[in-house]
Amino acid sequence: MATEHSIEVERLTKRFSDVTAVDNLSCMVAPGEIVGLLGSNGAGKTTTIQLLLGLTTPTSGVARVLGLDVQLHRRTV
């Protein structure tokens, strides 16, 4: 299945109790692009990667990798 973007993130949010780790993130990464996540400590970089890998569940929003919704295609370890 060919997709226009390798990664698509739409309004992704992750909250832990009273802390918002990722707040309404939207972005797209085209095939062949190289992307880096930059930010200070506590900016949500690790949480974003965990969301893209399906290791944690978003509070809201959708993340797709290679056209697949990461929450619908999670693998339990």
PQR file with spaces between the fields and no chain letter, atoms N, CA, C, O and H, PARSE charges and radii, in Angstrom:
ATOM       1  N    MET     1       0.842   -1.171    0.000 -0.4000 1.5000
ATOM       2  CA   MET     1       0.000    0.000    0.000 -0.0000 2.0000
ATOM       3  C    MET     1       0.891    1.239    0.000  0.5500 1.7000
ATOM       4  O    MET     1       1.654    1.448    0.943 -0.5500 1.4000
ATOM       5  N    ALA     2       0.807    2.041   -1.016 -0.4000 1.5000
ATOM       6  CA   ALA     2       1.605    3.262   -1.123 -0.0000 2.0000
ATOM       7  C    ALA     2       0.909    4.398   -0.390  0.5500 1.7000
ATOM       8  O    ALA     2      -0.307    4.565   -0.491 -0.5500 1.4000
ATOM       9  H    ALA     2       0.187    1.872   -1.782  0.4000 1.0000
ATOM      10  N    THR     3       1.689    5.174    0.346 -0.4000 1.5000
ATOM      11  CA   THR     3       1.142    6.333    1.044 -0.0000 2.0000
ATOM      12  C    THR     3       1.923    7.568    0.622  0.5500 1.7000
ATOM      13  O    THR     3       3.085    7.484    0.225 -0.5500 1.4000
ATOM      14  H    THR     3       2.677    5.039    0.428  0.4000 1.0000
ATOM      15  N    GLU     4       1.267    8.704    0.717 -0.4000 1.5000
ATOM      16  CA   GLU     4       1.908    9.961    0.350 -0.0000 2.0000
ATOM      17  C    GLU     4       2.937   10.382    1.396  0.5500 1.7000
ATOM      18  O    GLU     4       3.950   10.998    1.063 -0.5500 1.4000
ATOM      19  H    GLU     4       0.323    8.772    1.041  0.4000 1.0000
ATOM      20  N    HIS     5       2.678   10.052    2.658 -0.4000 1.5000
ATOM      21  CA   HIS     5       3.571   10.429    3.751 -0.0000 2.0000
ATOM      22  C    HIS     5       3.964    9.192    4.553  0.5500 1.7000
ATOM      23  O    HIS     5       3.154    8.285    4.744 -0.5500 1.4000
ATOM      24  H    HIS     5       1.856    9.552    2.929  0.4000 1.0000
ATOM      25  N    SER     6       5.192    9.160    5.014 -0.4000 1.5000
ATOM      26  CA   SER     6       5.650    8.062    5.857 -0.0000 2.0000
ATOM      27  C    SER     6       5.047    8.172    7.249  0.5500 1.7000
ATOM      28  O    SER     6       4.667    7.166    7.849 -0.5500 1.4000
ATOM      29  H    SER     6       5.850    9.896    4.859  0.4000 1.0000
ATOM      30  N    ILE     7       4.960    9.393    7.760 -0.4000 1.5000
ATOM      31  CA   ILE     7       4.386    9.649    9.079 -0.0000 2.0000
ATOM      32  C    ILE     7       3.385   10.781    8.955  0.5500 1.7000
ATOM      33  O    ILE     7       3.678   11.822    8.366 -0.5500 1.4000
ATOM      34  H    ILE     7       5.268   10.210    7.273  0.4000 1.0000
ATOM      35  N    GLU     8       2.200   10.573    9.516 -0.4000 1.5000
ATOM      36  CA   GLU     8       1.166   11.606    9.570 -0.0000 2.0000
ATOM      37  C    GLU     8       0.667   11.702   11.005  0.5500 1.7000
ATOM      38  O    GLU     8       0.240   10.705   11.587 -0.5500 1.4000
ATOM      39  H    GLU     8       1.962    9.728    9.995  0.4000 1.0000
ATOM      40  N    VAL     9       0.720   12.874   11.560 -0.4000 1.5000
ATOM      41  CA   VAL     9       0.273   13.112   12.925 -0.0000 2.0000
ATOM      42  C    VAL     9      -0.763   14.225   12.874  0.5500 1.7000
ATOM      43  O    VAL     9      -0.514   15.299   12.326 -0.5500 1.4000
ATOM      44  H    VAL     9       1.067   13.684   11.087  0.4000 1.0000
ATOM      45  N    GLU    10      -1.934   13.953   13.455 -0.4000 1.5000
ATOM      46  CA   GLU    10      -3.025   14.931   13.431 -0.0000 2.0000
ATOM      47  C    GLU    10      -3.522   15.203   14.839  0.5500 1.7000
ATOM      48  O    GLU    10      -4.102   14.329   15.484 -0.5500 1.4000
ATOM      49  H    GLU    10      -2.137   13.081   13.900  0.4000 1.0000
ATOM      50  N    ARG    11      -3.288   16.428   15.313 -0.4000 1.5000
ATOM      51  CA   ARG    11      -3.810   16.901   16.593 -0.0000 2.0000
ATOM      52  C    ARG    11      -3.514   15.934   17.743  0.5500 1.7000
ATOM      53  O    ARG    11      -4.384   15.660   18.569 -0.5500 1.4000
ATOM      54  H    ARG    11      -2.817   17.138   14.789  0.4000 1.0000
ATOM      55  N    LEU    12      -2.301   15.427   17.789 -0.4000 1.5000
ATOM      56  CA   LEU    12      -1.895   14.445   18.794 -0.0000 2.0000
ATOM      57  C    LEU    12      -1.656   15.125   20.137  0.5500 1.7000
ATOM      58  O    LEU    12      -0.906   16.097   20.233 -0.5500 1.4000
ATOM      59  H    LEU    12      -1.594   15.650   17.118  0.4000 1.0000
ATOM      60  N    THR    13      -2.304   14.599   21.165 -0.4000 1.5000
ATOM      61  CA   THR    13      -2.182   15.136   22.519 -0.0000 2.0000
ATOM      62  C    THR    13      -2.014   13.972   23.484  0.5500 1.7000
ATOM      63  O    THR    13      -2.661   12.934   23.346 -0.5500 1.4000
ATOM      64  H    THR    13      -2.913   13.809   21.087  0.4000 1.0000
ATOM      65  N    LYS    14      -1.133   14.160   24.467 -0.4000 1.5000
ATOM      66  CA   LYS    14      -0.963   13.188   25.535 -0.0000 2.0000
ATOM      67  C    LYS    14      -0.875   13.932   26.845  0.5500 1.7000
ATOM      68  O    LYS    14      -0.018   14.796   27.035 -0.5500 1.4000
ATOM      69  H    LYS    14      -0.607   15.003   24.580  0.4000 1.0000
ATOM      70  N    ARG    15      -1.791   13.578   27.765 -0.4000 1.5000
ATOM      71  CA   ARG    15      -1.809   14.171   29.104 -0.0000 2.0000
ATOM      72  C    ARG    15      -1.569   13.082   30.142  0.5500 1.7000
ATOM      73  O    ARG    15      -2.074   11.966   30.018 -0.5500 1.4000
ATOM      74  H    ARG    15      -2.487   12.876   27.611  0.4000 1.0000
ATOM      75  N    PHE    16      -0.801   13.416   31.155 -0.4000 1.5000
ATOM      76  CA   PHE    16      -0.587   12.568   32.319 -0.0000 2.0000
ATOM      77  C    PHE    16      -1.120   13.352   33.510  0.5500 1.7000
ATOM      78  O    PHE    16      -0.471   14.295   33.963 -0.5500 1.4000
ATOM      79  H    PHE    16      -0.390   14.322   31.256  0.4000 1.0000
ATOM      80  N    SER    17      -2.278   12.984   34.020 -0.4000 1.5000
ATOM      81  CA   SER    17      -2.922   13.712   35.120 -0.0000 2.0000
ATOM      82  C    SER    17      -3.000   15.200   34.792  0.5500 1.7000
ATOM      83  O    SER    17      -3.746   15.597   33.897 -0.5500 1.4000
ATOM      84  H    SER    17      -2.805   12.218   33.652  0.4000 1.0000
ATOM      85  N    ASP    18      -2.233   16.031   35.513 -0.4000 1.5000
ATOM      86  CA   ASP    18      -2.306   17.480   35.289 -0.0000 2.0000
ATOM      87  C    ASP    18      -1.183   18.002   34.390  0.5500 1.7000
ATOM      88  O    ASP    18      -1.024   19.214   34.242 -0.5500 1.4000
ATOM      89  H    ASP    18      -1.627   15.708   36.240  0.4000 1.0000
ATOM      90  N    VAL    19      -0.399   17.094   33.787 -0.4000 1.5000
ATOM      91  CA   VAL    19       0.715   17.490   32.916 -0.0000 2.0000
ATOM      92  C    VAL    19       0.381   17.149   31.463  0.5500 1.7000
ATOM      93  O    VAL    19       0.001   16.017   31.165 -0.5500 1.4000
ATOM      94  H    VAL    19      -0.527   16.109   33.907  0.4000 1.0000
ATOM      95  N    THR    20       0.518   18.109   30.572 -0.4000 1.5000
ATOM      96  CA   THR    20       0.353   17.870   29.136 -0.0000 2.0000
ATOM      97  C    THR    20       1.736   17.709   28.533  0.5500 1.7000
ATOM      98  O    THR    20       2.504   18.668   28.457 -0.5500 1.4000
ATOM      99  H    THR    20       0.827   19.028   30.815  0.4000 1.0000
ATOM     100  N    ALA    21       2.057   16.476   28.097 -0.4000 1.5000
ATOM     101  CA   ALA    21       3.380   16.180   27.542 -0.0000 2.0000
ATOM     102  C    ALA    21       3.466   16.539   26.064  0.5500 1.7000
ATOM     103  O    ALA    21       4.483   17.063   25.608 -0.5500 1.4000
ATOM     104  H    ALA    21       1.433   15.697   28.158  0.4000 1.0000
ATOM     105  N    VAL    22       2.403   16.260   25.316 -0.4000 1.5000
ATOM     106  CA   VAL    22       2.322   16.594   23.891 -0.0000 2.0000
ATOM     107  C    VAL    22       0.999   17.317   23.704  0.5500 1.7000
ATOM     108  O    VAL    22      -0.047   16.818   24.120 -0.5500 1.4000
ATOM     109  H    VAL    22       1.577   15.834   25.686  0.4000 1.0000
ATOM     110  N    ASP    23       1.037   18.487   23.080 -0.4000 1.5000
ATOM     111  CA   ASP    23      -0.154   19.323   23.008 -0.0000 2.0000
ATOM     112  C    ASP    23      -0.516   19.665   21.563  0.5500 1.7000
ATOM     113  O    ASP    23       0.050   20.584   20.972 -0.5500 1.4000
ATOM     114  H    ASP    23       1.887   18.892   22.742  0.4000 1.0000
ATOM     115  N    ASN    24      -1.467   18.913   21.004 -0.4000 1.5000
ATOM     116  CA   ASN    24      -2.051   19.238   19.703 -0.0000 2.0000
ATOM     117  C    ASN    24      -1.013   19.256   18.573  0.5500 1.7000
ATOM     118  O    ASN    24      -0.993   20.178   17.758 -0.5500 1.4000
ATOM     119  H    ASN    24      -1.927   18.166   21.484  0.4000 1.0000
ATOM     120  N    LEU    25      -0.166   18.249   18.531 -0.4000 1.5000
ATOM     121  CA   LEU    25       0.892   18.157   17.522 -0.0000 2.0000
ATOM     122  C    LEU    25       0.329   17.658   16.194  0.5500 1.7000
ATOM     123  O    LEU    25      -0.379   16.653   16.152 -0.5500 1.4000
ATOM     124  H    LEU    25      -0.182   17.500   19.193  0.4000 1.0000
ATOM     125  N    SER    26       0.646   18.360   15.120 -0.4000 1.5000
ATOM     126  CA   SER    26       0.296   17.939   13.764 -0.0000 2.0000
ATOM     127  C    SER    26       1.533   18.101   12.889  0.5500 1.7000
ATOM     128  O    SER    26       2.184   19.145   12.908 -0.5500 1.4000
ATOM     129  H    SER    26       1.221   19.177   15.154  0.4000 1.0000
ATOM     130  N    CYS    27       1.852   17.065   12.125 -0.4000 1.5000
ATOM     131  CA   CYS    27       2.983   17.153   11.199 -0.0000 2.0000
ATOM     132  C    CYS    27       2.912   15.991   10.208  0.5500 1.7000
ATOM     133  O    CYS    27       2.196   15.012   10.420 -0.5500 1.4000
ATOM     134  H    CYS    27       1.323   16.216   12.109  0.4000 1.0000
ATOM     135  N    MET    28       3.672   16.127    9.124 -0.4000 1.5000
ATOM     136  CA   MET    28       3.767   15.075    8.112 -0.0000 2.0000
ATOM     137  C    MET    28       5.228   14.933    7.712  0.5500 1.7000
ATOM     138  O    MET    28       5.961   15.916    7.615 -0.5500 1.4000
ATOM     139  H    MET    28       4.253   16.922    8.952  0.4000 1.0000
ATOM     140  N    VAL    29       5.634   13.689    7.481 -0.4000 1.5000
ATOM     141  CA   VAL    29       6.994   13.410    7.032 -0.0000 2.0000
ATOM     142  C    VAL    29       6.891   12.623    5.734  0.5500 1.7000
ATOM     143  O    VAL    29       6.281   11.555    5.693 -0.5500 1.4000
ATOM     144  H    VAL    29       5.037   12.890    7.559  0.4000 1.0000
ATOM     145  N    ALA    30       7.483   13.151    4.688 -0.4000 1.5000
ATOM     146  CA   ALA    30       7.444   12.497    3.380 -0.0000 2.0000
ATOM     147  C    ALA    30       8.472   11.367    3.331  0.5500 1.7000
ATOM     148  O    ALA    30       9.464   11.397    4.059 -0.5500 1.4000
ATOM     149  H    ALA    30       7.978   14.019    4.721  0.4000 1.0000
ATOM     150  N    PRO    31       8.239   10.375    2.478 -0.5600 1.5000
ATOM     151  CA   PRO    31       9.229    9.311    2.316  0.2800 2.0000
ATOM     152  C    PRO    31      10.592    9.899    1.944  0.5500 1.7000
ATOM     153  O    PRO    31      10.685   10.774    1.083 -0.5500 1.4000
ATOM     154  N    GLY    32      11.636    9.415    2.593 -0.4000 1.5000
ATOM     155  CA   GLY    32      12.985    9.872    2.318 -0.0000 2.0000
ATOM     156  C    GLY    32      13.427   11.070    3.132  0.5500 1.7000
ATOM     157  O    GLY    32      14.616   11.390    3.152 -0.5500 1.4000
ATOM     158  H    GLY    32      11.561    8.705    3.292  0.4000 1.0000
ATOM     159  N    GLU    33      12.501   11.744    3.807 -0.4000 1.5000
ATOM     160  CA   GLU    33      12.868   12.879    4.645 -0.0000 2.0000
ATOM     161  C    GLU    33      13.513   12.395    5.940  0.5500 1.7000
ATOM     162  O    GLU    33      13.181   11.328    6.456 -0.5500 1.4000
ATOM     163  H    GLU    33      11.535   11.484    3.791  0.4000 1.0000
ATOM     164  N    ILE    34      14.432   13.192    6.450 -0.4000 1.5000
ATOM     165  CA   ILE    34      15.049   12.933    7.750 -0.0000 2.0000
ATOM     166  C    ILE    34      14.580   14.032    8.685  0.5500 1.7000
ATOM     167  O    ILE    34      14.656   15.216    8.357 -0.5500 1.4000
ATOM     168  H    ILE    34      14.702   14.059    6.031  0.4000 1.0000
ATOM     169  N    VAL    35      14.091   13.627    9.861 -0.4000 1.5000
ATOM     170  CA   VAL    35      13.507   14.576   10.806 -0.0000 2.0000
ATOM     171  C    VAL    35      14.172   14.412   12.160  0.5500 1.7000
ATOM     172  O    VAL    35      14.457   13.293   12.587 -0.5500 1.4000
ATOM     173  H    VAL    35      14.029   12.665   10.127  0.4000 1.0000
ATOM     174  N    GLY    36      14.416   15.517   12.829 -0.4000 1.5000
ATOM     175  CA   GLY    36      14.921   15.491   14.196 -0.0000 2.0000
ATOM     176  C    GLY    36      13.943   16.201   15.104  0.5500 1.7000
ATOM     177  O    GLY    36      13.320   17.189   14.712 -0.5500 1.4000
ATOM     178  H    GLY    36      14.184   16.426   12.482  0.4000 1.0000
ATOM     179  N    LEU    37      13.808   15.698   16.317 -0.4000 1.5000
ATOM     180  CA   LEU    37      12.963   16.355   17.318 -0.0000 2.0000
ATOM     181  C    LEU    37      13.871   17.113   18.275  0.5500 1.7000
ATOM     182  O    LEU    37      14.710   16.521   18.954 -0.5500 1.4000
ATOM     183  H    LEU    37      14.314   14.897   16.636  0.4000 1.0000
ATOM     184  N    LEU    38      13.695   18.411   18.319 -0.4000 1.5000
ATOM     185  CA   LEU    38      14.514   19.255   19.173 -0.0000 2.0000
ATOM     186  C    LEU    38      13.640   19.938   20.208  0.5500 1.7000
ATOM     187  O    LEU    38      12.500   20.307   19.928 -0.5500 1.4000
ATOM     188  H    LEU    38      13.014   18.891   17.767  0.4000 1.0000
ATOM     189  N    GLY    39      14.175   20.100   21.391 -0.4000 1.5000
ATOM     190  CA   GLY    39      13.448   20.793   22.437 -0.0000 2.0000
ATOM     191  C    GLY    39      14.132   20.609   23.767  0.5500 1.7000
ATOM     192  O    GLY    39      14.999   19.749   23.924 -0.5500 1.4000
ATOM     193  H    GLY    39      15.101   19.799   21.619  0.4000 1.0000
ATOM     194  N    SER    40      13.743   21.412   24.710 -0.4000 1.5000
ATOM     195  CA   SER    40      14.333   21.340   26.048 -0.0000 2.0000
ATOM     196  C    SER    40      13.823   20.101   26.790  0.5500 1.7000
ATOM     197  O    SER    40      12.912   19.411   26.331 -0.5500 1.4000
ATOM     198  H    SER    40      13.040   22.111   24.583  0.4000 1.0000
ATOM     199  N    ASN    41      14.430   19.841   27.935 -0.4000 1.5000
ATOM     200  CA   ASN    41      13.969   18.732   28.769 -0.0000 2.0000
ATOM     201  C    ASN    41      12.499   18.940   29.112  0.5500 1.7000
ATOM     202  O    ASN    41      12.086   20.038   29.484 -0.5500 1.4000
ATOM     203  H    ASN    41      15.170   20.401   28.307  0.4000 1.0000
ATOM     204  N    GLY    42      11.718   17.875   28.982 -0.4000 1.5000
ATOM     205  CA   GLY    42      10.300   17.959   29.296 -0.0000 2.0000
ATOM     206  C    GLY    42       9.432   18.495   28.180  0.5500 1.7000
ATOM     207  O    GLY    42       8.249   18.762   28.393 -0.5500 1.4000
ATOM     208  H    GLY    42      12.054   16.983   28.679  0.4000 1.0000
ATOM     209  N    ALA    43       9.995   18.658   26.990 -0.4000 1.5000
ATOM     210  CA   ALA    43       9.233   19.222   25.866 -0.0000 2.0000
ATOM     211  C    ALA    43       8.303   18.211   25.201  0.5500 1.7000
ATOM     212  O    ALA    43       7.435   18.610   24.424 -0.5500 1.4000
ATOM     213  H    ALA    43      10.956   18.441   26.817  0.4000 1.0000
ATOM     214  N    GLY    44       8.458   16.915   25.479 -0.4000 1.5000
ATOM     215  CA   GLY    44       7.567   15.907   24.915 -0.0000 2.0000
ATOM     216  C    GLY    44       8.184   15.085   23.789  0.5500 1.7000
ATOM     217  O    GLY    44       7.466   14.370   23.090 -0.5500 1.4000
ATOM     218  H    GLY    44       9.163   16.591   26.110  0.4000 1.0000
ATOM     219  N    LYS    45       9.483   15.169   23.601 -0.4000 1.5000
ATOM     220  CA   LYS    45      10.152   14.440   22.508 -0.0000 2.0000
ATOM     221  C    LYS    45      10.020   12.928   22.681  0.5500 1.7000
ATOM     222  O    LYS    45       9.614   12.231   21.751 -0.5500 1.4000
ATOM     223  H    LYS    45      10.067   15.749   24.169  0.4000 1.0000
ATOM     224  N    THR    46      10.356   12.422   23.851 -0.4000 1.5000
ATOM     225  CA   THR    46      10.278   10.978   24.109 -0.0000 2.0000
ATOM     226  C    THR    46       8.840   10.494   24.052  0.5500 1.7000
ATOM     227  O    THR    46       8.568    9.429   23.498 -0.5500 1.4000
ATOM     228  H    THR    46      10.686   12.988   24.607  0.4000 1.0000
ATOM     229  N    THR    47       7.926   11.251   24.610 -0.4000 1.5000
ATOM     230  CA   THR    47       6.510   10.878   24.572 -0.0000 2.0000
ATOM     231  C    THR    47       6.007   10.813   23.140  0.5500 1.7000
ATOM     232  O    THR    47       5.229    9.921   22.803 -0.5500 1.4000
ATOM     233  H    THR    47       8.147   12.116   25.060  0.4000 1.0000
ATOM     234  N    THR    48       6.432   11.739   22.293 -0.4000 1.5000
ATOM     235  CA   THR    48       6.036   11.723   20.882 -0.0000 2.0000
ATOM     236  C    THR    48       6.514   10.445   20.206  0.5500 1.7000
ATOM     237  O    THR    48       5.751    9.814   19.475 -0.5500 1.4000
ATOM     238  H    THR    48       7.063   12.464   22.567  0.4000 1.0000
ATOM     239  N    ILE    49       7.762   10.056   20.437 -0.4000 1.5000
ATOM     240  CA   ILE    49       8.288    8.818   19.849 -0.0000 2.0000
ATOM     241  C    ILE    49       7.519    7.611   20.381  0.5500 1.7000
ATOM     242  O    ILE    49       7.197    6.704   19.613 -0.5500 1.4000
ATOM     243  H    ILE    49       8.382   10.569   21.031  0.4000 1.0000
ATOM     244  N    GLN    50       7.220    7.582   21.675 -0.4000 1.5000
ATOM     245  CA   GLN    50       6.454    6.479   22.248 -0.0000 2.0000
ATOM     246  C    GLN    50       5.062    6.399   21.626  0.5500 1.7000
ATOM     247  O    GLN    50       4.550    5.301   21.405 -0.5500 1.4000
ATOM     248  H    GLN    50       7.482    8.319   22.298  0.4000 1.0000
ATOM     249  N    LEU    51       4.450    7.533   21.343 -0.4000 1.5000
ATOM     250  CA   LEU    51       3.144    7.552   20.687 -0.0000 2.0000
ATOM     251  C    LEU    51       3.250    7.012   19.263  0.5500 1.7000
ATOM     252  O    LEU    51       2.395    6.240   18.828 -0.5500 1.4000
ATOM     253  H    LEU    51       4.866    8.425   21.522  0.4000 1.0000
ATOM     254  N    LEU    52       4.294    7.411   18.534 -0.4000 1.5000
ATOM     255  CA   LEU    52       4.481    6.939   17.157 -0.0000 2.0000
ATOM     256  C    LEU    52       4.770    5.442   17.098  0.5500 1.7000
ATOM     257  O    LEU    52       4.429    4.785   16.115 -0.5500 1.4000
ATOM     258  H    LEU    52       4.988    8.038   18.887  0.4000 1.0000
ATOM     259  N    LEU    53       5.391    4.904   18.134 -0.4000 1.5000
ATOM     260  CA   LEU    53       5.696    3.474   18.188 -0.0000 2.0000
ATOM     261  C    LEU    53       4.540    2.647   18.747  0.5500 1.7000
ATOM     262  O    LEU    53       4.598    1.417   18.749 -0.5500 1.4000
ATOM     263  H    LEU    53       5.668    5.438   18.932  0.4000 1.0000
ATOM     264  N    GLY    54       3.493    3.319   19.221 -0.4000 1.5000
ATOM     265  CA   GLY    54       2.364    2.601   19.793 -0.0000 2.0000
ATOM     266  C    GLY    54       2.642    2.079   21.186  0.5500 1.7000
ATOM     267  O    GLY    54       1.947    1.177   21.654 -0.5500 1.4000
ATOM     268  H    GLY    54       3.446    4.318   19.219  0.4000 1.0000
ATOM     269  N    LEU    55       3.644    2.627   21.861 -0.4000 1.5000
ATOM     270  CA   LEU    55       3.993    2.184   23.206 -0.0000 2.0000
ATOM     271  C    LEU    55       3.126    2.827   24.278  0.5500 1.7000
ATOM     272  O    LEU    55       3.023    2.318   25.394 -0.5500 1.4000
ATOM     273  H    LEU    55       4.208    3.360   21.481  0.4000 1.0000
ATOM     274  N    THR    56       2.508    3.941   23.936 -0.4000 1.5000
ATOM     275  CA   THR    56       1.579    4.613   24.842 -0.0000 2.0000
ATOM     276  C    THR    56       0.388    5.112   24.027  0.5500 1.7000
ATOM     277  O    THR    56       0.494    5.325   22.819 -0.5500 1.4000
ATOM     278  H    THR    56       2.591    4.355   23.029  0.4000 1.0000
ATOM     279  N    THR    57      -0.724    5.291   24.690 -0.4000 1.5000
ATOM     280  CA   THR    57      -1.971    5.680   24.032 -0.0000 2.0000
ATOM     281  C    THR    57      -2.162    7.192   24.107  0.5500 1.7000
ATOM     282  O    THR    57      -1.999    7.779   25.177 -0.5500 1.4000
ATOM     283  H    THR    57      -0.810    5.118   25.671  0.4000 1.0000
ATOM     284  N    PRO    58      -2.501    7.827   22.997 -0.5600 1.5000
ATOM     285  CA   PRO    58      -2.733    9.274   23.052  0.2800 2.0000
ATOM     286  C    PRO    58      -4.020    9.613   23.793  0.5500 1.7000
ATOM     287  O    PRO    58      -4.959    8.817   23.823 -0.5500 1.4000
ATOM     288  N    THR    59      -4.053   10.776   24.377 -0.4000 1.5000
ATOM     289  CA   THR    59      -5.284   11.285   24.979 -0.0000 2.0000
ATOM     290  C    THR    59      -6.265   11.628   23.867  0.5500 1.7000
ATOM     291  O    THR    59      -7.464   11.375   23.986 -0.5500 1.4000
ATOM     292  H    THR    59      -3.290   11.422   24.352  0.4000 1.0000
ATOM     293  N    SER    60      -5.745   12.209   22.781 -0.4000 1.5000
ATOM     294  CA   SER    60      -6.565   12.503   21.607 -0.0000 2.0000
ATOM     295  C    SER    60      -5.651   12.626   20.395  0.5500 1.7000
ATOM     296  O    SER    60      -4.433   12.752   20.523 -0.5500 1.4000
ATOM     297  H    SER    60      -4.771   12.415   22.685  0.4000 1.0000
ATOM     298  N    GLY    61      -6.255   12.586   19.234 -0.4000 1.5000
ATOM     299  CA   GLY    61      -5.506   12.710   17.988 -0.0000 2.0000
ATOM     300  C    GLY    61      -5.171   11.362   17.380  0.5500 1.7000
ATOM     301  O    GLY    61      -5.482   10.311   17.940 -0.5500 1.4000
ATOM     302  H    GLY    61      -7.245   12.483   19.130  0.4000 1.0000
ATOM     303  N    VAL    62      -4.525   11.417   16.216 -0.4000 1.5000
ATOM     304  CA   VAL    62      -4.204   10.210   15.453 -0.0000 2.0000
ATOM     305  C    VAL    62      -2.761   10.286   14.969  0.5500 1.7000
ATOM     306  O    VAL    62      -2.281   11.344   14.561 -0.5500 1.4000
ATOM     307  H    VAL    62      -4.272   12.271   15.761  0.4000 1.0000
ATOM     308  N    ALA    63      -2.078    9.143   15.022 -0.4000 1.5000
ATOM     309  CA   ALA    63      -0.736    9.028   14.443 -0.0000 2.0000
ATOM     310  C    ALA    63      -0.740    7.837   13.496  0.5500 1.7000
ATOM     311  O    ALA    63      -1.172    6.742   13.858 -0.5500 1.4000
ATOM     312  H    ALA    63      -2.468    8.283   15.354  0.4000 1.0000
ATOM     313  N    ARG    64      -0.249    8.064   12.271 -0.4000 1.5000
ATOM     314  CA   ARG    64      -0.162    6.985   11.280 -0.0000 2.0000
ATOM     315  C    ARG    64       1.277    6.868   10.803  0.5500 1.7000
ATOM     316  O    ARG    64       1.933    7.869   10.516 -0.5500 1.4000
ATOM     317  H    ARG    64       0.102    8.953   11.977  0.4000 1.0000
ATOM     318  N    VAL    65       1.754    5.640   10.723 -0.4000 1.5000
ATOM     319  CA   VAL    65       3.080    5.360   10.185 -0.0000 2.0000
ATOM     320  C    VAL    65       2.886    4.410    9.008  0.5500 1.7000
ATOM     321  O    VAL    65       2.296    3.339    9.153 -0.5500 1.4000
ATOM     322  H    VAL    65       1.221    4.827   10.956  0.4000 1.0000
ATOM     323  N    LEU    66       3.383    4.809    7.854 -0.4000 1.5000
ATOM     324  CA   LEU    66       3.203    4.049    6.613 -0.0000 2.0000
ATOM     325  C    LEU    66       1.727    3.739    6.348  0.5500 1.7000
ATOM     326  O    LEU    66       1.385    2.666    5.853 -0.5500 1.4000
ATOM     327  H    LEU    66       3.862    5.679    7.736  0.4000 1.0000
ATOM     328  N    GLY    67       0.864    4.696    6.687 -0.4000 1.5000
ATOM     329  CA   GLY    67      -0.565    4.570    6.427 -0.0000 2.0000
ATOM     330  C    GLY    67      -1.350    3.812    7.479  0.5500 1.7000
ATOM     331  O    GLY    67      -2.575    3.730    7.386 -0.5500 1.4000
ATOM     332  H    GLY    67       1.142    5.568    7.089  0.4000 1.0000
ATOM     333  N    LEU    68      -0.674    3.251    8.484 -0.4000 1.5000
ATOM     334  CA   LEU    68      -1.359    2.470    9.514 -0.0000 2.0000
ATOM     335  C    LEU    68      -1.507    3.278   10.792  0.5500 1.7000
ATOM     336  O    LEU    68      -0.548    3.881   11.274 -0.5500 1.4000
ATOM     337  H    LEU    68       0.321    3.318    8.560  0.4000 1.0000
ATOM     338  N    ASP    69      -2.719    3.284   11.335 -0.4000 1.5000
ATOM     339  CA   ASP    69      -2.969    3.933   12.616 -0.0000 2.0000
ATOM     340  C    ASP    69      -2.222    3.148   13.686  0.5500 1.7000
ATOM     341  O    ASP    69      -2.485    1.960   13.873 -0.5500 1.4000
ATOM     342  H    ASP    69      -3.498    2.794   10.944  0.4000 1.0000
ATOM     343  N    VAL    70      -1.298    3.789   14.387 -0.4000 1.5000
ATOM     344  CA   VAL    70      -0.455    3.065   15.338 -0.0000 2.0000
ATOM     345  C    VAL    70      -1.248    2.488   16.501  0.5500 1.7000
ATOM     346  O    VAL    70      -0.819    1.499   17.096 -0.5500 1.4000
ATOM     347  H    VAL    70      -1.085    4.754   14.234  0.4000 1.0000
ATOM     348  N    GLN    71      -2.386    3.073   16.844 -0.4000 1.5000
ATOM     349  CA   GLN    71      -3.181    2.523   17.942 -0.0000 2.0000
ATOM     350  C    GLN    71      -3.980    1.293   17.518  0.5500 1.7000
ATOM     351  O    GLN    71      -4.242    0.410   18.334 -0.5500 1.4000
ATOM     352  H    GLN    71      -2.735    3.877   16.361  0.4000 1.0000
ATOM     353  N    LEU    72      -4.360    1.235   16.264 -0.4000 1.5000
ATOM     354  CA   LEU    72      -5.104    0.068   15.767 -0.0000 2.0000
ATOM     355  C    LEU    72      -4.182   -1.108   15.467  0.5500 1.7000
ATOM     356  O    LEU    72      -4.641   -2.246   15.369 -0.5500 1.4000
ATOM     357  H    LEU    72      -4.147    1.953   15.601  0.4000 1.0000
ATOM     358  N    HIS    73      -2.888   -0.844   15.320 -0.4000 1.5000
ATOM     359  CA   HIS    73      -1.928   -1.888   14.959 -0.0000 2.0000
ATOM     360  C    HIS    73      -0.845   -2.056   16.017  0.5500 1.7000
ATOM     361  O    HIS    73       0.310   -2.340   15.698 -0.5500 1.4000
ATOM     362  H    HIS    73      -2.515    0.080   15.400  0.4000 1.0000
ATOM     363  N    ARG    74      -1.226   -1.879   17.277 -0.4000 1.5000
ATOM     364  CA   ARG    74      -0.274   -2.026   18.399 -0.0000 2.0000
ATOM     365  C    ARG    74       0.094   -3.469   18.586  0.5500 1.7000
ATOM     366  O    ARG    74      -0.712   -4.367   18.342 -0.5500 1.4000
ATOM     367  H    ARG    74      -2.164   -1.649   17.536  0.4000 1.0000
ATOM     368  N    ARG    75       1.317   -3.693   19.021 -0.4000 1.5000
ATOM     369  CA   ARG    75       1.769   -5.034   19.399 -0.0000 2.0000
ATOM     370  C    ARG    75       2.009   -5.013   20.889  0.5500 1.7000
ATOM     371  O    ARG    75       2.674   -4.112   21.400 -0.5500 1.4000
ATOM     372  H    ARG    75       1.972   -2.963   19.219  0.4000 1.0000
ATOM     373  N    THR    76       1.489   -5.972   21.574 -0.4000 1.5000
ATOM     374  CA   THR    76       1.736   -6.067   23.011 -0.0000 2.0000
ATOM     375  C    THR    76       2.969   -6.933   23.218  0.5500 1.7000
ATOM     376  O    THR    76       3.157   -7.957   22.561 -0.5500 1.4000
ATOM     377  H    THR    76       0.949   -6.704   21.158  0.4000 1.0000
ATOM     378  N    VAL    77       3.793   -6.495   24.140 -0.4000 1.5000
ATOM     379  CA   VAL    77       5.051   -7.217   24.397 -0.0000 2.0000
ATOM     380  C    VAL    77       4.907   -8.038   25.640  0.5500 1.7000
ATOM     381  O    VAL    77       5.849   -8.724   26.038 -0.5500 1.4000
ATOM     382  H    VAL    77       3.641   -5.664   24.673  0.4000 1.0000
